[in-house]
Amino acid sequence: MPTADELINARTTHQLASVMAEAGGGPASAIRDCGTSLEGLAFSRRVTAVKEAVLADLPDDYPAFAAVIRAALRQSGFTGWMTFPVNAAVAERALTGGVFEPALDLLAELTPRLTAEMAVRPFLEGDLPRALQPVLTWTGHPDPHVRRLASEGTRPRLPWAPRLAALVADPTPALPVLDALYRDSSEYVRRSVANHLNDISRDHPRTAVAVAARWLAEPAPTTPSLVRHGLRTLVKAGQPDALTLLGYDPEASVRVAGPDVRTPEVHIGEHLVFGYEVTNTGPRTVRVVVDYVVHHRKANGGLTPKVFKLVTRDLAPGESWSGIRRHPLQVLSTRRYHPGVHRVHLQINGLPHGLGDFILRAG
């Protein structure tokens, strides 16, 4: 993933200042000067710094402010990460001045340059029913970036953004947006719809399954894969209704061998290696989703499980499927490892099978 400095830096602000000056934003000195103060700042603080510089340089009056932004949009050089803080500035200037729908229209114009999904959220937080009206019209827009904005901007749990509390509590107001887009011609849009459905599944699993079932009753050729991606968290959690809808029978007759841990001692930075085998012992073909769960040692000595996808396949009566998994135990920004005994088990159609231990050593 790019660093904050690779996304927004002094060069970015210099280019943005040139764009805004040419668009009628005056000398854009605050934008140009703020680049020197970005070093060492996290991405969110860089966005805030540039946003405040944009607000300082451009007119206080919203119509005049918007006119400069639209003039900037006529320049091909106004694109990429330099537009991200501009999106945020549009939202702040508009809401401070009591402007609503015109600002959402402007954000829809901006989103093809770089997604405005973060900037639409203050409008949804401020007046959800009012904001959803223009958002719903975006689902029919010819540009897939704008159609995606309708789905992505309304996600209850959009990563790196504040949650939309109203839609976390009740996702149904935004369902017409998803209903309009689940058969969209663009995979870019459909992936957003699936991620939105997955957000819903975390708080309202029955609603997510019901929506997915409704879509599967009137599908496009792409709908089954969208639904599988949208219900992935429920599948990992072994939620019976989601498994059944996707054709995975939790009661399927299977024999499971493993996990057979081949690396009883692993150093941080190496791989856990284990084998497994699943056999269909029943009289009919069954679809199996095979996951595995690593129980990581926490700092306090307890264990916390994390589910990982392994394989999905159909097994004929008497058929077996076996394999070897190499699971990396490398330090990530989102995960720290603590030495000690860890565990791993298999999960077949949502049900746990087997248990193996391994010792994790410091690197």
Disulfide bonds with the S-S distance in Angstrom:
none
